[in-house]
Amino acid sequence: MPETLCQQALERVLTYLRDGGTDLNAETCSKALRLVDEALMEGNGPDLPARCIRRVPHYFSQPAADIPTPGPPLERGHIGYYPS
């Protein structure tokens, strides 16, 4: 049986949250359901999953990304030829 847009939207929201490091507990799932429900009130068009993903930052605080600084420091260089 094919997924409905509602199922697809909820699955995408939960996958987005899980991949971002959010624990998928009962509270998180309940918030995700409310998010999808509010998006459905605007209509059940083909853009429903995208509208739901755009709402995620308004419902959930994502953990800060831990991006290490590059090392060694980058320096400008050249590859051995000069323009004429």
C-alpha positions in Angstrom: 0.0 0.0 0.0 1.5 3.4 -1.0 2.3 6.0 1.7 0.0 9.0 2.0 1.5 12.4 2.0 0.8 12.7 5.7 2.8 9.6 6.4 5.6 10.7 4.2 5.7 14.2 5.9 5.8 12.7 9.4 8.5 10.2 8.4 10.7 12.9 6.9 10.3 15.1 10.0 11.3 12.3 12.3 14.2 11.2 10.0 15.4 14.8 9.9 15.3 15.1 13.7 17.0 11.7 14.3 19.7 12.4 11.8 20.3 15.8 13.5 20.8 14.2 16.9 17.4 14.6 18.5 16.2 11.8 20.7 12.9 10.4 19.3 11.0 10.0 22.5 7.2 10.3 23.1 7.4 14.0 23.6 9.3 14.5 20.3 6.9 12.3 18.4 3.9 14.2 19.8 5.4 17.5 18.8 6.1 16.1 15.3 2.5 15.0 15.0 1.3 18.5 16.0 3.7 20.0 13.4 2.2 17.8 10.6 -1.3 18.5 11.8 -0.8 22.3 11.6 0.7 21.9 8.1 -2.3 19.8 7.1 -4.6 22.6 8.1 -3.0 24.7 5.3 -3.8 22.0 2.8 -2.8 18.5 1.7 -0.9 19.4 -1.4 2.2 17.7 -2.8 4.4 20.2 -1.0 3.2 19.0 2.4 6.5 17.2 3.3 8.5 20.3 2.4 6.3 22.6 4.4 6.7 20.3 7.4 10.5 20.4 7.1 10.4 24.2 6.9 8.5 24.3 10.2 11.0 22.1 12.2 13.1 25.0 13.5 9.9 26.6 14.9 9.0 23.5 16.9 12.4 22.0 17.8 15.7 23.3 19.0 18.4 21.4 17.1 21.7 20.6 18.9 24.5 22.9 17.8 26.7 21.5 15.1 30.2 20.6 16.4 32.3 21.5 13.4 36.1 21.2 14.1 38.4 23.9 12.9 40.5 22.9 9.9 44.2 22.2 10.5 46.8 23.1 9.5 45.7 26.7 8.7 45.0 27.3 5.1 47.4 29.4 3.1 47.2 31.0 -0.3 49.4 29.3 -2.9 49.8 28.8 -6.6 50.3 25.8 -8.9 53.4 27.1 -10.7 52.1 29.0 -13.7 51.6 32.7 -14.2 49.1 34.5 -16.5 50.6 36.2 -19.5 
